[in-house]
Amino acid sequence: RMRIHAWANVMPMWRGEDPPASREHMFVQRDEWRLRDMNGHVQALNESYVIVNPTREDVHDHIAAVYADIARRYDVDGIHLDYVRFVPEGLGEGLYPGDADTLALYERQTGATGVMTDAERAQYRAWIRDRITELVVRIRTEVKTAKPTIEYSAAVWRRPDIARNTYLQDAAAWAQERAR
């Protein structure tokens, strides 16, 4: 029997130096989901991906709902998460996400207030990594609720140290979570 898995990108909103032509595209409709630096500047269009802000709860709501909808409506045997990671290519200098809403969420969730020193930035990046892990767990929970027999997989970076530190992808923690 052939098994069919739905393969979809998680974080990318758009790729390329020109914006989408459709005014209905998520890139246009959900501008608040884009990454912003501390000065409020959005991630610029570039040759790589423009991604969603992976810390936002409304982004988590949307992504989890899309995957659950795929599991419910289509006769697929599996769901595969691609680009379920932070995509630093094309960001340039600055702190991303560094917008006031994200920093306020960080403070509410952790009690930490600073992101200026190397140690504070490392703690901030760890929080973003944890938020991505929370999204992975949430997608799995909603997909498995929609279709308990579905297989669940993710594309992970080939080197765990680079995955964890550069792409904020903690595949080892995801595998441990699966075992629980």
N, C-alpha and C positions, 0 to 999 in steps of 0.2 A: 504494500500500500504506500502510495506517495503521501508524504506529510507536507502540509502547507503552513508556513509561518509568515505572519505579517511583520515586515521589517520597516521600521519608521525611525526617522531622526527625532530626538527628544528636544535638544536645546536650540538648534538653528531656526531662525526666523526667515532668513534670506541669505543668499550668497551672490556676491557680485558688486561691482562698482556703480551700477545703476539700480534705482529702486524698482519694485514691481510696477507694472503698468496698471494693474487693477487697483482701484480705490477700495475694493472690498477685501484686499489681502490683509492678513493679520499684521504684517509689518506696518501698514498704514493705520489700520483700525485700532491697534493696541500699542500705540507709541509709548505709553507708560510702562510697558513690559520690557522696553529696550534697556540695555546697560547704559548707565550714566556715570560720569566721573564726579569728583567732589565739587566741580564748578557747574554741574548740571548739563555738561555736554554729552550728547549721545554717542555711542560707539559709531564711528564713521563707517560708511560703506567701504568695502575693500575687496581684495581678491579672495579672501576667506569668508567665513560665516559671520553674520551679525546674529547674536544669540539673545535669547530671553534672559532676564534677570532670574537666576535659579533660586533666589532666596524668597521670592514673593509667594505668598499663599495663594493669590488668585492665579498665578502661573501654574502652581502645583494643581489647583482645582481643574484648570483647563486641560493640562496634559494628561492627568489621570482619567478625566472624563473621556478624552479622545481614545485612549487605549482601551478603556472599559467598553466604549461603544463599538470598537472594532471587534472585541471579544464576543459581545452580545449579537451583533448583526451579521457577522461573516462566519462562514464555516471554515475557520482556521484552527490548526492544531497547536499553534504557538504564537507567541508575541516576542519580537526581538527588538531590544532598545539599542539604537545606534546613536552615536554622538551624545551619550548620556554622561556628559562631562563638560567642564568649563573649557571654552575654546579661546585661549589667549592670543592666538594669531590675529594680527590686525588691530590689536587694542592700542598699541603705542604706549606712551607714558601715562602715568596717573593710576589712581586706585579705581578699579572696577569690580563690582558696583560700589560707587562712592556717593550716591545720591542721599539726600537727607532722610528719605523714607526707609531706605535699607539700613542706614546707620542707626536710625531710631529702633528698628526691629531688632538689630543686633544688640543694642543696649538693653531692650526689654527682655530679650531671651537669655542674655548672658550676664548682664550687669556690668559689662565692660564698656568703657567710654572712649578709649583712645584707639587710633589706628595710625599713629605717626611714627612710632619707633619700629625697629625691625621685629622686636618681640611682640608688639601689639599687632603688627601686620600678620605675623605668623599665626597668632591666635584668631584673627579675623578670617584668614584663609581657611583655618581649620573649621571655623563655624560655617563658612560657605560649603566646604566639603561635606560637613554633617548635613546641611540642608539638601544637598544633592542626594545623599544617602537616604534621607527622609523621603525624598521624591521617589526614589527607586522602590523603597518599601511600600509607599502608598500606591504606586502603579501596580505593583504585584498584588497587594491586598484587593484593590478594586477589580483587577482583571480576574483574579481567582474567585472573587465573589460572583462575577458575571458568568464565568465558566470554570468551575473547579478543576476540570481535567486538563486545562490548557497548559502547555509548556511555556516557560518563561526564561528568556536569556538576554544577555547584553554583550555588546562589543566592548571589550576592555583593552586598555593600552597594554602593549606587549611587555613592558617593564613596570612592575608594581611600584617601584620608587618614583619613577617619572609620572606614572598615573596619579599617584597620591599627591605629590608635591607640585607638579606643573598643571595637571589637568583636573585636580581636586576630585579624583575618581578613586574611591576606596573599595576596590573590587574584593579585597580580602575580607573586609567587614561585610560586604554583601553576601559573600559565600558563607560566612559564619551565621549571618541572619537567616539564611536559607535552611541551615541545619537545625534551627530551633523549632 
